[in-house]
Amino acid sequence: MRIALITETFYPATDGICTRLSHMVEQLQMLGHELCVITPDMGLDIYKGVRVIGMPTIYTPLYASRPWGLPSPRVKKELLSFQPDIIHAVHPTLLGVSGLHYGKQLGIPILASYHTHLTDYLTYYKLPFLENLLWDYTRYCYQKADKVITVSQDLADILNSQGIPEAEVWQAGIDFSHRSPEYYDEALYQKLTHKGQYKHLLVYVGRLAYEKGIDQLRGIFEHRNDIALAIVGDGPARAELEQYFAGTPTQFLGFLEGEALGQAFAVGDAFIFPSVSETFGLVISEAMASGTPVIAAESGPTLEQLTPLESGLTFQNRNLDSLLQSLRYLDQPDAMQSIQANALKRVQGMTWQAAAKQLETFYLETIEQTEANHRKSFYA
């Protein structure tokens, strides 16, 4: 199968979409498929043997930390050259709309995947009045696809309620060679707890953006003096957060990858995740695979990954009393060990190989259904 991935973001950018796509490129090739990636130009021509076609980019004041691609007729030229059996439009918003348009024009089956719940971001960027318009645009885009998939049941239900029916859930995966309790590093733990001055270590991994809710963690230090916090990642809110957390036992470790990131996941007494803007929040499952108990703000995608008091702990978003209540479990080692063991069991089998096989099935179903619709139309 020849697969054209048309995506609004790709490696070397770092987010959940890029993590998923980078693994899919590798796994789909192992399954014998040929791919090309059409994406905003990030200076990359080849990724793991796959041609990356960079399109012209712009930067916007609203989200200046990354480039965006615009709809372009060049997409048609690249599709004609590559001759794909299917187009996978990854959260088509700007550049991806070209894939939808020219895919329909050329009669190529189209699968669209919904990853980012943009309407949730409008409040953070003081644009809530655009919600209805954004949903109208989203429906316009996704109704052009032959099949729609998304990354959580919570999102599938939301899409269905907004007139985008029959969205199926595409499972995530974990690279267990990089997420394991074996990555625990005592020297790093001593460093992050200030040589044991603090009894407990909380670790956050993710983008440092306003919608992630990281700022609410500062309230912890007003009530507990035995907790240190390590924040891993980078993003547009980093400088402001560093200033906001100044004077607290918080260390900003910046962007990490490879073994260093594996150690960061595994070193905490708990993984703290305050975001409710996630469409899945893969880092929750990655922390579970690393043997680090998760304490997360309650949301639909969070509850799809863990069961409160069994394989993780939850708290009500923007509710400091609820957060502090969950943190009390840090003082109950038996309970935390039980949560850790249950979490490790829960993520077993959650591999990128399985996710790629499922995606392959979605592609074949899309092609078969599109061909059946063409035959039905021909004989009508």
C-alpha positions in Angstrom: 0.0 0.0 0.0 1.2 3.5 -0.9 0.3 5.9 1.9 0.4 9.7 1.7 0.5 11.3 5.2 -0.5 14.9 5.0 0.0 16.5 8.5 0.0 19.9 10.0 3.0 19.0 12.2 5.8 16.4 12.1 9.3 15.6 13.5 11.4 17.4 14.7 8.4 19.1 16.4 7.6 17.5 19.8 4.0 16.7 20.7 1.7 13.8 20.9 0.8 13.9 17.2 4.5 13.8 16.2 5.2 11.0 18.6 2.4 8.9 17.2 3.3 9.7 13.5 7.0 9.0 13.9 6.2 5.5 15.3 3.7 4.9 12.5 6.2 5.8 9.8 8.6 3.2 11.2 6.0 0.5 11.9 4.1 0.8 8.6 7.3 0.4 6.7 8.0 -2.8 8.7 4.6 -4.0 7.6 5.7 -3.5 4.0 4.0 -0.2 3.0 5.5 2.8 1.2 5.0 6.3 2.6 5.6 9.9 1.9 4.9 12.8 4.4 3.6 16.2 3.3 4.1 18.7 6.1 5.1 22.3 6.8 8.8 22.7 6.1 10.9 22.0 9.2 14.1 21.5 7.4 13.8 17.7 7.1 13.9 15.9 3.7 14.1 12.2 4.9 12.8 10.6 8.1 13.6 6.9 8.7 13.9 6.4 5.0 10.7 8.1 4.1 10.6 11.2 1.9 9.4 14.3 3.8 8.0 17.0 1.5 8.2 20.4 3.2 5.6 23.0 2.2 6.0 26.8 2.7 5.3 28.0 6.2 4.0 31.0 8.1 4.1 32.0 11.7 1.1 33.4 13.5 1.1 35.8 16.5 -1.5 33.6 18.2 0.7 30.5 18.2 4.2 31.7 17.4 6.1 28.7 18.7 5.7 26.6 15.6 5.3 27.1 11.8 2.1 26.4 9.9 1.5 25.3 6.4 -1.2 26.8 4.2 -3.4 25.1 1.5 -1.3 24.7 -1.6 -1.9 23.5 -5.2 1.6 21.9 -4.9 -0.1 19.1 -2.9 -1.9 18.0 -6.0 1.4 17.8 -7.9 2.9 15.7 -5.1 -0.1 13.3 -5.0 0.1 12.8 -8.8 3.8 12.0 -8.5 3.5 9.6 -5.6 0.2 8.0 -6.7 -1.0 6.9 -3.2 -3.6 4.2 -2.6 -4.8 6.3 0.3 -4.4 9.7 1.9 -4.2 10.0 5.7 -5.0 13.6 6.5 -3.8 14.2 10.1 -6.0 16.7 11.8 -6.7 18.7 8.5 -6.9 22.4 9.4 -4.8 24.4 7.0 -2.3 22.4 4.8 -4.4 19.2 5.3 -7.4 20.8 3.6 -5.5 20.6 0.4 -5.2 16.9 0.9 -9.0 16.6 1.3 -9.7 18.8 -1.7 -7.3 17.2 -4.1 -7.8 13.7 -2.8 -11.5 14.0 -3.7 -10.7 15.6 -7.0 -8.3 12.7 -7.9 -10.6 10.0 -6.5 -8.1 8.8 -3.8 -9.6 7.3 -0.7 -9.2 9.6 2.3 -8.9 8.8 6.0 -8.9 11.8 8.4 -7.7 11.6 12.0 -8.8 14.1 14.7 -6.2 14.7 17.3 -6.5 18.2 18.8 -9.7 19.5 20.4 -9.1 23.1 19.2 -12.4 24.4 20.7 -11.0 23.8 24.2 -8.1 26.1 23.4 -10.3 29.1 22.5 -10.9 30.0 26.1 -7.2 30.0 26.9 -6.5 32.4 24.0 -9.6 34.6 24.8 -11.5 33.6 21.7 -14.5 31.6 23.0 -16.9 33.5 20.6 -15.3 31.5 17.7 -16.5 28.1 19.0 -19.5 27.7 16.7 -17.6 28.9 13.7 -14.7 26.5 14.4 -17.1 23.6 14.7 -18.7 24.6 11.4 -15.3 24.5 9.8 -14.4 21.2 11.4 -17.5 19.6 10.1 -16.8 21.0 6.6 -13.3 19.4 6.7 -14.1 16.0 8.1 -17.2 15.4 6.0 -14.9 15.3 3.0 -13.1 12.2 4.4 -14.2 8.7 3.6 -13.4 7.6 7.2 -12.8 9.4 10.4 -10.7 8.1 13.3 -9.7 9.8 16.6 -7.6 9.1 19.6 -10.0 8.6 22.5 -13.6 7.5 23.0 -14.3 10.8 24.7 -13.4 12.6 21.4 -15.4 10.1 19.3 -18.5 10.9 21.4 -17.9 14.7 21.0 -17.4 14.4 17.2 -20.6 12.3 17.0 -22.5 15.0 19.0 -21.2 17.6 16.5 -22.5 15.8 13.4 -19.3 13.9 12.6 -20.6 10.4 13.1 -18.9 6.9 13.1 -15.5 8.1 14.3 -13.5 5.1 15.4 -10.8 5.1 18.1 -7.2 4.6 17.1 -5.3 3.2 20.0 -2.0 4.6 21.2 1.2 2.8 21.9 4.2 2.9 24.2 7.9 2.2 23.3 8.6 -0.1 26.3 12.3 0.0 25.4 12.3 3.6 26.6 9.6 3.6 29.2 10.4 1.2 32.1 11.0 1.3 35.9 14.5 0.2 35.0 15.3 3.8 34.0 15.0 4.9 37.7 18.2 6.8 38.5 19.1 7.4 42.2 21.6 10.2 41.4 18.9 12.1 39.5 16.5 11.6 42.3 18.9 13.0 44.8 19.5 16.0 42.6 15.8 16.7 42.1 15.0 16.3 45.8 18.0 18.6 46.7 19.9 15.6 48.2 16.9 14.3 50.1 15.8 17.6 51.6 12.4 17.0 50.1 10.7 13.7 50.9 8.6 13.4 47.7 9.3 14.2 44.0 6.6 15.1 41.5 7.4 15.0 37.8 5.6 16.7 34.9 6.5 15.9 31.3 4.9 17.8 28.5 4.6 21.1 26.6 4.8 24.2 28.6 1.7 26.0 27.4 -1.0 28.0 29.1 -3.7 25.4 28.4 -1.8 22.7 30.3 -2.8 24.1 33.7 0.7 23.8 35.2 0.4 27.1 37.1 -2.1 25.5 39.5 0.6 23.3 40.9 2.2 26.2 42.7 -0.5 26.1 45.3 1.0 22.8 46.6 3.9 24.6 48.1 1.6 26.8 50.2 0.5 23.7 52.1 3.3 21.2 51.9 7.0 21.6 52.5 8.1 18.1 51.8 7.5 18.0 48.0 9.8 19.0 45.1 8.7 19.4 41.5 10.5 18.7 38.3 9.1 20.1 35.1 10.3 18.5 31.8 9.6 20.1 28.5 9.6 23.4 26.7 7.0 25.7 25.1 5.7 29.3 24.9 4.8 29.6 28.6 8.2 28.5 29.9 9.7 31.9 30.8 6.5 32.9 32.5 6.2 29.7 34.5 9.8 29.9 35.6 9.1 33.3 37.0 5.9 32.2 38.6 7.5 29.2 40.3 10.6 31.1 41.5 11.3 30.6 45.2 9.7 27.1 45.2 11.5 23.8 45.0 10.8 23.5 41.3 13.4 22.7 38.7 12.8 23.2 35.0 14.8 20.6 33.1 13.9 21.7 29.5 13.4 19.4 26.6 14.7 15.8 27.1 14.8 12.8 24.9 16.2 9.3 24.8 17.6 7.8 28.0 17.4 11.2 29.8 13.6 11.3 29.2 13.2 7.7 30.3 14.9 8.6 33.5 12.7 11.6 34.0 9.6 9.5 33.6 10.8 6.8 36.0 12.4 9.0 38.8 9.3 10.5 40.4 7.4 9.4 43.4 4.4 10.4 41.3 3.8 11.8 37.8 1.6 14.9 38.1 -0.5 15.9 35.1 -2.8 19.0 35.6 -4.0 19.3 32.0 -7.6 18.7 31.0 -7.1 20.0 27.4 -5.7 16.7 26.2 -7.3 14.6 23.5 -5.5 11.6 25.0 -2.5 12.5 27.0 -0.1 9.7 26.1 2.4 10.8 28.8 -0.1 9.4 31.4 0.3 5.9 30.0 4.1 6.4 29.5 4.4 7.3 33.2 2.4 4.2 34.1 4.8 2.0 32.0 7.7 3.7 33.7 6.5 2.5 37.1 5.6 6.0 38.3 2.1 6.4 39.9 0.0 9.0 38.1 -1.9 11.9 39.8 -3.9 13.6 37.0 -6.6 16.1 36.6 -9.9 14.3 35.9 -11.0 14.3 32.3 -12.5 11.8 29.8 -9.2 10.8 28.2 -7.5 10.5 31.6 -10.2 8.1 32.8 -9.8 6.0 29.7 -6.2 5.4 30.7 -6.5 4.8 34.5 -9.0 3.8 37.2 -9.0 6.2 40.2 -7.6 4.6 43.4 -6.7 1.4 41.4 -4.2 2.3 38.7 -3.9 6.0 39.3 -5.2 9.0 41.2 -7.3 11.9 40.0 -8.2 15.4 41.2 -10.7 18.0 40.1 -9.2 20.6 37.8 -8.5 24.0 39.5 -9.5 22.6 42.9 -6.5 22.9 45.2 -8.3 21.0 48.0 -8.9 18.1 45.7 -5.3 18.1 44.5 -4.0 18.1 48.1 -6.3 15.2 48.9 -4.7 13.1 46.1 -1.2 14.1 47.2 -1.9 12.6 50.7 -1.5 9.2 49.1 2.2 10.0 48.8 2.4 9.3 52.5 0.8 5.8 52.0 3.6 3.7 50.4 1.5 0.5 50.4 -1.3 2.2 48.4 1.2 3.8 46.0 2.9 0.4 45.4 -0.5 -1.2 44.6 -1.3 1.6 42.2 2.1 1.2 40.5 1.6 -2.6 40.1 -1.9 -2.2 38.7 -0.8 0.6 36.3 2.0 -1.6 34.9 -0.5 -4.4 34.2 -2.9 -2.0 32.6 -0.5 -0.8 29.9 0.7 -4.2 28.9 0.1 -4.9 25.3 -0.2 -1.2 24.5 2.4 -1.3 21.7 3.1 0.8 18.6 3.1 -2.4 16.6 -0.5 -3.0 17.7 -1.4 0.6 16.9 0.1 0.3 13.4 -1.8 -2.9 12.7 -5.0 -1.2 13.7 -4.2 1.7 11.4 -3.5 -0.6 8.6 -6.9 -2.2 9.1 -8.5 1.3 9.0 -6.7 2.1 5.7 -7.9 -1.2 4.1 -11.5 -0.6 5.3 -11.4 2.9 3.8 -10.1 1.7 0.5 -12.7 -1.1 0.3 -15.6 1.1 1.3 -14.6 3.8 -1.2 -14.4 1.3 -4.0 -17.8 -0.2 -3.0 -19.3 3.3 -3.1 -17.8 4.0 -6.5 -19.3 0.7 -7.8 -22.7 1.5 -6.3 -22.6 5.0 -7.9 -21.6 3.5 -11.3 -24.5 1.0 -11.4 -27.1 3.4 -9.9 
